[in-house]
């Protein structure tokens, strides 16, 4: 085995995480500017619908030969994905982006503590928690409802991580994500139409 392979495999995962976070926060910063036109629910609906169209066109998930548990898992994944995005954008409507993201990190942070089986996991999670507190410590007079929305989004984020892994056991590649996006779109579009009627 080439000695370069371990280093590559070690850096590949973190690089994807960093890239994903960069894209997420860039997209969120742009989405905030569209709130006056479509509102938080409208933003989520647009994101999920366009994502569902693109992913279904690329992945073309098969509707045959799937066990019921596969569909239940993918649909649950889509619902959790919807909840995470919806409450995140509802929080962004009341809190700064940096504060919202910082509080939302408590979701995966808590999951890492619960799922961790080594004491070092607890140490690293504790250090990360200190970082979250320090990053969010400068924020004052936070909107209580905005904080509540962010905490709900954080809980959904933890569920997103668990169901993403579970969906991957039933669907190859991004096929499960495509199904989840469709399920999320079906739920989100009526909510957007009901709550953001002026933009229709």
Beta strands, then each sheet from edge to edge (+ up, - down):
end
